[in-house]
Amino acid sequence: MRIPTVKCPNCSVEEPMDHVLTAQSNQNVIYKCESCHYEVKNIQTSKG
């Protein structure tokens, strides 16, 4: 099974989802690009 990738909005590098997304206990997500260190915190997700 192939792991989905996420494309960085800053540098356009694609990384596996499990390497760049971190789930928080409040149902939000943190994105951090390993290549350029671009980071977005508190990305809202829907429960379910």
N, C-alpha and C positions, 0 to 999 in steps of 0.2 A: 504494500500500500504506500502510495506517495504522499508525503507531508506537504500541505499547501504552503505556498510562499507568500511573502509580503514584500511589496516594492516600496522602498524608502521614497517619501515625497521630496526629500532634499537632494539626494545623490543618485537615485534610481537603481541602486543595487538591490537585488532580490535575495532575501534570506529566508530560511525555513521559519515558519510561524512560531514554533516552540523555542527558537533562539532569540527572537526579538520582542515577543509579547509576554508580559507578566501580569497575571490576574491578581487583583487586590480583594480583600475581604468585603469591601463595600460594593462589589459587582462591577467596579471600574477596571480598566486595563491600562498598563503603561507600555508604550512602544519605545524601544531604544535601538537605533541602528548601530551595529558593531563596526561598520566601516567608517562613517563620518561622525558618529556619536550624537546624531540628531535625536532629540527625545521629546515625546509628547506624553504628558501625564493626565490621569483622570479622564480617559476616553470612556464615555458612557456606553454601557451595553444594556440589553433588555434581559430581564430574568426569564428563565423558562426552559 
